[in-house]
Amino acid sequence: MLISNQHISTSLYFWNFIISFSLSLILCKGIILGFEKYSFIRRFIDRLPSHHEDGVMSFGGIGVILSFFLTLWGFYLFNNLSTSYLTLLSTLTISVGLMFTLGIFDDVFDFTARIKFPVQIVIVVILFFSGIKIHKVGDLVFSDSLSFFITAIWVIGISNAINLIDGQDGLAGGVVFLSCLTLFFIYLGRNLFDTSLLSITLGGSILGFFTFNFPPAKIILGDTGSLPTGLVISIITLLPVSQGFNDEIYYLIPVIALLYPIMDTSNSFFRRIIRGKNPFQKDEEHFHHRLIRLGFSPLKTISLLFGICFYFNLVSLIPIYFINLIPRFLPIFFVFIILNIISLMLLLIHIEKKYQRLHESASRDIN
């Protein structure tokens, strides 16, 4: 157990949110001003493989991650957090710092998955031997090798899921904020104070960035922000499990709260395999790309996807009120979620086919 789950006052949550939000706002604004003022920075960014088509600054993750850690370490150093948080903060700083560094190099040199994957495995090793791992579900205990494998799937999967949905202005930032807010209220309702603190702090940091990332964006996360942000979320969701809260609800809620990025990533991964392509190769078949092709504006696209995320975040609250019925409730809830996913996918396919027929009909009329 990394820390004892000690009580945190409501005011501390509030100030963590306000300070992380303010710091992120200031840092992101400073990055934008530096990009606009100094031509050598613009020339450097424009040469990068990851540069935004409109010349938008692509290192917004610097503001997000720095504000997150400055807030947490600041509160710890000024004795607002107990000394038991030192191990957790140190583990977070090392693992997320490594992913942050990987993100910077990825933005500069456009690394392939063959380079990124070994570094991400090293991060999983650090977390695993620090006690952040999936080792038990209910009464089912995993072997160390299976525990490591499942932990790696979750950590690397969520980190890259946030990275993959960061292809539309405002999308990744909004999805992360909604997820953080949901996880904060869920974990606070279960008296999980440390995870609640991390959730609300990251929520403040991402909201400060989102202010400048809303379409049309002045700054984007880049891999510098999306990879470490995804890692922080994966760690937040693993902390209760690592501290002995092994009931099925602690596995179910994170999956539902993060269902949109999980769906998009899984769909992309298996779609590429079925088509005989490299599953790690980038394409323009993500849900936001498909909505744009249907004629949705960037604002309407993210609004629709935010609506879907908000719906699933609300759905993730349901098990909290039926916890006494678990595990009898789980099969019914699982079927409900699957039906929701199938319905959304079929609706999207139906709209795409209808749009294609209309487009073909219009083309024939012109000819």
C-alpha positions as CSV (number, residue, x, y, z in Angstrom):
1,M,0.0,0.0,0.0
2,L,1.5,3.3,-1.1
3,I,-0.2,5.5,1.5
4,S,-2.7,5.2,4.2
5,N,-6.0,6.6,3.0
6,Q,-6.0,9.7,5.2
7,H,-8.9,12.2,5.4
8,I,-8.5,15.4,3.3
9,S,-10.6,18.5,4.0
10,T,-13.0,19.9,1.5
11,S,-11.1,23.2,1.4
12,L,-8.0,21.3,0.3
13,Y,-9.7,19.8,-2.7
14,F,-11.1,23.3,-3.6
15,W,-7.7,25.0,-3.4
16,N,-5.9,22.1,-5.3
17,F,-8.4,22.6,-8.1
18,I,-8.1,26.4,-8.1
19,I,-4.3,26.5,-8.0
20,S,-3.8,23.8,-10.6
21,F,-6.2,25.5,-12.9
22,S,-4.6,28.9,-12.4
23,L,-1.1,27.6,-12.9
24,S,-2.1,25.7,-16.0
25,L,-3.8,28.8,-17.3
26,I,-0.7,30.9,-16.7
27,L,1.8,28.4,-18.1
28,C,-0.3,27.7,-21.3
29,K,-0.8,31.4,-21.9
30,G,3.0,31.9,-21.5
31,I,3.7,29.1,-24.0
32,I,1.3,30.6,-26.5
33,L,2.8,34.1,-26.1
34,G,6.3,32.7,-26.5
35,F,5.3,30.9,-29.6
36,E,3.7,34.1,-31.0
37,K,6.5,36.5,-30.0
38,Y,9.6,34.6,-30.9
39,S,10.0,33.6,-34.5
40,F,12.8,31.0,-33.8
41,I,10.3,29.1,-31.7
42,R,7.7,29.1,-34.5
43,R,10.3,28.0,-37.0
44,F,11.3,25.1,-34.7
45,I,7.7,24.0,-34.1
46,D,6.9,24.2,-37.9
47,R,9.7,21.8,-38.7
48,L,8.5,19.1,-36.3
49,P,6.7,16.1,-37.7
50,S,3.9,16.6,-35.1
51,H,3.3,20.3,-35.9
52,H,-0.4,21.4,-36.2
53,E,-1.6,22.2,-39.7
54,D,-2.5,25.7,-38.7
55,G,0.8,26.4,-36.9
56,V,-0.7,26.0,-33.5
57,M,1.7,25.4,-30.6
58,S,1.9,21.6,-29.8
59,F,3.4,21.5,-26.3
60,G,0.4,22.3,-24.2
61,G,1.2,19.2,-22.1
62,I,4.0,21.2,-20.5
63,G,1.4,23.5,-18.8
64,V,-0.8,20.6,-17.8
65,I,1.9,18.3,-16.3
66,L,3.9,21.1,-14.6
67,S,0.8,22.6,-13.0
68,F,-0.3,19.2,-11.8
69,F,3.0,18.4,-10.0
70,L,3.7,22.0,-8.8
71,T,0.3,22.0,-7.1
72,L,0.7,18.5,-5.4
73,W,4.4,19.1,-4.4
74,G,3.6,22.6,-3.2
75,F,0.8,21.4,-0.9
76,Y,3.1,18.6,0.4
77,L,6.1,20.8,1.0
78,F,3.9,23.3,2.9
79,N,2.6,20.5,5.1
80,N,-0.9,20.4,3.8
81,L,-0.5,16.8,3.0
82,S,0.8,14.2,5.4
83,T,4.3,12.7,5.1
84,S,2.7,9.4,4.0
85,Y,2.1,11.0,0.6
86,L,5.8,11.2,-0.2
87,T,6.1,7.6,-1.6
88,L,3.0,8.2,-3.8
89,L,4.2,11.6,-5.1
90,S,7.7,10.2,-5.8
91,T,6.4,7.3,-7.7
92,L,4.1,9.6,-9.7
93,T,6.8,12.0,-10.4
94,I,9.3,9.4,-11.7
95,S,6.8,7.4,-13.8
96,V,4.9,10.4,-15.2
97,G,8.2,12.3,-15.7
98,L,9.5,9.5,-17.8
99,M,6.4,9.4,-19.9
100,F,6.5,13.2,-20.2
101,T,10.1,13.0,-21.5
102,L,9.0,10.3,-24.0
103,G,6.2,12.5,-25.1
104,I,8.6,15.5,-25.8
105,F,10.9,13.3,-27.8
106,D,8.0,11.8,-29.7
107,D,6.8,15.3,-30.6
108,V,10.2,16.3,-31.8
109,F,11.3,13.1,-33.6
110,D,8.0,11.2,-34.2
111,F,9.0,7.9,-32.6
112,T,7.5,4.6,-33.8
113,A,5.7,2.2,-31.5
114,R,8.8,0.1,-31.6
115,I,10.7,2.8,-29.7
116,K,7.8,4.0,-27.4
117,F,6.6,0.6,-26.3
118,P,9.8,-0.5,-24.4
119,V,9.9,2.8,-22.5
120,Q,6.2,2.3,-21.5
121,I,7.1,-1.2,-20.3
122,V,9.8,0.3,-18.1
123,I,7.2,2.7,-16.6
124,V,4.9,-0.3,-15.9
125,V,7.8,-2.0,-14.1
126,I,8.3,1.0,-11.9
127,L,4.6,1.2,-11.1
128,F,4.3,-2.6,-10.6
129,F,7.1,-2.8,-8.1
130,S,5.9,0.3,-6.3
131,G,2.6,-1.5,-5.6
132,I,0.4,0.0,-8.3
133,K,-0.9,-3.1,-10.0
134,I,-4.0,-5.2,-10.6
135,H,-3.4,-8.3,-8.5
136,K,-6.9,-9.4,-7.4
137,V,-10.5,-9.2,-8.6
138,G,-12.9,-10.1,-5.8
139,D,-11.7,-13.5,-4.5
140,L,-9.7,-14.2,-7.7
141,V,-5.9,-13.7,-7.1
142,F,-3.6,-13.4,-10.1
143,S,0.0,-14.7,-10.3
144,D,2.7,-12.1,-10.6
145,S,3.2,-12.7,-14.3
146,L,-0.5,-12.4,-15.1
147,S,-0.8,-9.4,-12.7
148,F,2.0,-7.6,-14.6
149,F,0.5,-8.4,-18.0
150,I,-3.0,-7.1,-17.0
151,T,-1.5,-4.0,-15.4
152,A,0.6,-3.3,-18.5
153,I,-2.5,-3.7,-20.7
154,W,-4.4,-1.1,-18.6
155,V,-1.6,1.4,-18.1
156,I,-0.3,1.4,-21.7
157,G,-3.8,1.1,-23.1
158,I,-5.3,4.1,-21.3
159,S,-2.1,6.2,-21.9
160,N,-2.3,5.6,-25.6
161,A,-6.1,5.9,-25.7
162,I,-5.9,9.5,-24.6
163,N,-3.1,10.0,-27.1
164,L,-5.2,8.6,-29.9
165,I,-8.3,10.7,-29.3
166,D,-6.1,13.9,-29.3
167,G,-6.8,14.5,-33.0
168,Q,-9.5,17.1,-32.8
169,D,-9.2,20.5,-31.0
170,G,-10.7,20.3,-27.6
171,L,-11.6,16.6,-27.6
172,A,-8.9,15.0,-25.4
173,G,-8.9,17.9,-22.9
174,G,-12.7,17.8,-22.6
175,V,-12.9,14.0,-22.2
176,V,-10.1,14.0,-19.6
177,F,-11.9,16.8,-17.6
178,L,-15.2,15.0,-17.6
179,S,-13.6,11.7,-16.6
180,C,-11.6,13.4,-13.8
181,L,-14.7,15.2,-12.4
182,T,-16.7,11.9,-12.5
183,L,-13.9,9.9,-10.8
184,F,-13.5,12.6,-8.2
185,F,-17.1,12.4,-7.1
186,I,-17.2,8.6,-7.3
187,Y,-14.0,8.1,-5.2
188,L,-14.9,10.9,-2.8
189,G,-18.3,9.1,-2.2
190,R,-16.3,5.9,-1.3
191,N,-14.0,7.9,1.0
192,L,-11.0,7.3,-1.2
193,F,-9.3,10.6,-0.4
194,D,-5.9,10.2,-2.2
195,T,-7.5,9.2,-5.6
196,S,-10.0,12.0,-5.2
197,L,-7.2,14.5,-4.6
198,L,-5.3,13.4,-7.8
199,S,-8.5,13.4,-9.8
200,I,-9.5,17.0,-8.9
201,T,-5.9,18.3,-9.3
202,L,-5.6,16.8,-12.8
203,G,-9.1,18.2,-13.6
204,G,-7.9,21.7,-12.7
205,S,-4.8,21.4,-14.8
206,I,-6.6,20.1,-17.8
207,L,-9.3,22.7,-17.6
208,G,-6.7,25.5,-17.6
209,F,-5.3,24.0,-20.8
210,F,-8.8,23.4,-22.3
211,T,-9.5,27.2,-22.1
212,F,-7.0,27.7,-24.9
213,N,-7.6,24.3,-26.7
214,F,-11.3,24.9,-27.4
215,P,-11.9,25.2,-31.2
216,P,-10.2,26.9,-32.8
217,A,-7.3,25.9,-30.6
218,K,-4.4,28.1,-29.8
219,I,-2.5,25.3,-28.3
220,I,-2.7,21.4,-28.3
221,L,-1.6,18.7,-25.9
222,G,0.8,16.9,-28.3
223,D,2.3,13.6,-27.2
224,T,4.0,15.7,-24.5
225,G,0.6,16.1,-22.8
226,S,-1.6,13.2,-24.0
227,L,0.7,10.4,-23.0
228,P,1.5,11.5,-19.4
229,T,-2.1,12.7,-18.9
230,G,-3.3,9.2,-19.8
231,L,-0.8,7.7,-17.5
232,V,-2.0,9.8,-14.6
233,I,-5.6,8.7,-15.2
234,S,-4.5,5.0,-15.4
235,I,-2.7,5.4,-12.0
236,I,-5.6,7.2,-10.4
237,T,-7.9,4.3,-11.4
238,L,-5.4,1.7,-10.1
239,L,-4.8,3.2,-6.7
240,P,-7.9,1.9,-5.0
241,V,-7.2,-1.6,-6.4
242,S,-3.5,-1.4,-5.2
243,Q,-4.7,-0.3,-1.7
244,G,-6.9,-3.4,-1.2
245,F,-10.3,-2.2,-2.7
246,N,-10.7,-5.3,-4.9
247,D,-14.5,-5.4,-5.3
248,E,-15.7,-5.6,-8.9
249,I,-17.1,-2.1,-8.7
250,Y,-13.5,-0.6,-8.5
251,Y,-12.8,-2.2,-11.9
252,L,-16.1,-1.5,-13.5
253,I,-16.4,2.2,-12.8
254,P,-13.1,3.3,-14.5
255,V,-13.9,1.2,-17.6
256,I,-17.3,2.9,-17.9
257,A,-16.0,6.4,-17.1
258,L,-13.3,6.0,-19.8
259,L,-15.5,4.0,-22.2
260,Y,-15.3,6.5,-25.1
261,P,-11.4,6.5,-25.4
262,I,-11.4,2.7,-24.7
263,M,-14.0,2.2,-27.5
264,D,-12.2,4.4,-30.0
265,T,-8.8,2.8,-29.3
266,S,-10.1,-0.8,-29.4
267,N,-12.1,-0.1,-32.6
268,S,-9.0,1.4,-34.2
269,F,-6.7,-1.5,-33.1
270,F,-8.9,-4.3,-34.3
271,R,-10.0,-2.5,-37.4
272,R,-6.3,-2.2,-38.5
273,I,-5.6,-5.9,-37.7
274,I,-8.7,-7.0,-39.7
275,R,-7.5,-4.9,-42.7
276,G,-4.0,-6.4,-42.5
277,K,-2.4,-3.2,-41.3
278,N,0.0,-2.4,-38.5
279,P,-2.3,-1.9,-35.5
280,F,-0.1,0.9,-34.2
281,Q,-0.1,2.8,-37.5
282,K,-1.9,6.1,-37.5
283,D,-5.0,6.6,-39.7
284,E,-8.0,8.9,-40.0
285,E,-10.7,6.4,-39.1
286,H,-11.3,7.5,-35.5
287,F,-14.8,8.5,-34.5
288,H,-14.0,12.2,-34.7
289,H,-12.6,11.8,-38.2
290,R,-15.7,9.9,-39.3
291,L,-18.0,12.6,-37.9
292,I,-16.1,15.4,-39.6
293,R,-16.5,13.5,-42.9
294,L,-20.2,13.4,-42.3
295,G,-20.2,17.2,-42.4
296,F,-20.1,17.9,-38.7
297,S,-18.1,21.0,-37.8
298,P,-15.3,20.7,-35.3
299,L,-17.5,22.3,-32.6
300,K,-20.5,20.0,-33.3
301,T,-18.2,17.0,-33.4
302,I,-16.7,17.5,-30.0
303,S,-20.1,18.5,-28.6
304,L,-21.6,15.3,-29.7
305,L,-18.7,13.2,-28.4
306,F,-18.8,15.2,-25.1
307,G,-22.4,14.3,-24.8
308,I,-21.6,10.6,-25.3
309,C,-18.8,10.8,-22.7
310,F,-21.1,12.7,-20.3
311,Y,-23.8,10.0,-20.7
312,F,-21.3,7.2,-19.9
313,N,-19.9,9.1,-17.0
314,L,-23.4,9.4,-15.6
315,V,-24.0,5.7,-16.2
316,S,-20.8,4.9,-14.3
317,L,-22.5,6.3,-11.2
318,I,-25.2,3.7,-11.3
319,P,-23.2,0.9,-9.6
320,I,-22.6,3.2,-6.6
321,Y,-26.3,3.1,-5.8
322,F,-26.6,-0.6,-6.4
323,I,-23.5,-1.7,-4.6
324,N,-25.4,-4.0,-2.3
325,L,-26.7,-5.9,-5.3
326,I,-23.2,-6.6,-6.7
327,P,-22.3,-9.2,-8.0
328,R,-25.9,-10.1,-9.0
329,F,-26.2,-6.6,-10.6
330,L,-23.1,-6.9,-12.7
331,P,-24.3,-9.2,-15.4
332,I,-27.4,-7.0,-16.0
333,F,-25.3,-3.9,-16.0
334,F,-22.7,-5.4,-18.3
335,V,-25.4,-6.4,-20.9
336,F,-26.8,-2.8,-20.6
337,I,-23.4,-1.3,-21.5
338,I,-22.8,-3.7,-24.4
339,L,-26.2,-2.8,-25.8
340,N,-25.4,0.9,-25.5
341,I,-22.1,0.3,-27.4
342,I,-23.7,-1.8,-30.2
343,S,-26.5,0.8,-30.6
344,L,-24.1,3.7,-30.9
345,M,-21.9,1.8,-33.5
346,L,-24.9,0.7,-35.5
347,L,-26.3,4.3,-35.5
348,L,-23.0,5.7,-36.8
349,I,-22.8,3.0,-39.5
350,H,-26.4,3.7,-40.5
351,I,-25.7,7.5,-40.8
352,E,-22.5,6.9,-42.8
353,K,-24.3,4.6,-45.3
354,K,-27.2,7.1,-45.6
355,Y,-24.7,10.0,-46.2
356,Q,-22.8,7.9,-48.8
357,R,-26.1,7.1,-50.6
358,L,-27.0,10.8,-50.7
359,H,-23.6,11.7,-51.9
360,E,-23.7,9.1,-54.7
361,S,-27.2,10.3,-55.7
362,A,-26.0,13.9,-55.9
363,S,-23.1,12.9,-58.0
364,R,-25.3,11.0,-60.5
365,D,-27.6,14.0,-60.7
366,I,-24.7,16.3,-61.5
367,N,-23.4,13.9,-64.2
